[in-house]
């Protein structure tokens, strides 16, 4: 930080899509010790600048073994194939669960409402083809939005 070498290294890191800084062998409390000639707020400001202005995460490790464990974990994560996010916690197995799952995907229809719709109309097709007046008994004011979504 004092001889500006770290600033030059930060500029070099900007070339890469993903980057991070590992500070090895220094406890965070040691950064602010009186033995360093730097004001603790200058160090804090520099760390914040690295994280916020340069968008580079900082990891503090205890020693070379700790650093190695971080690097091993990082390598394992990089080897994993990205998983497509799911909007639902699980995929339904039974036909009944699948029908409810489909109805729950509509706006303002949760599990209880979906169950009520299936109890009354038995199938998704019947639910979709139901008149707005029939849907109002369960969906109330939301029946208009439901029908508009289906018609558009």
Secondary structure, 3 states (H helix, E strand, C coil): CCCCHHHHHHHHHCCCCCCEEEEECCCHHHHCCCCCCCCHHHHHHHHHHHHHHCCCEEEEECCHHHHHHHHHHHHHHHHCCCCCCCCCCCCCCCHHHHHHHHHHCCCCCCHHHHHHHHHHHCCHHHHHHCCHHHHHHHHCCHHHHHHHHHHC
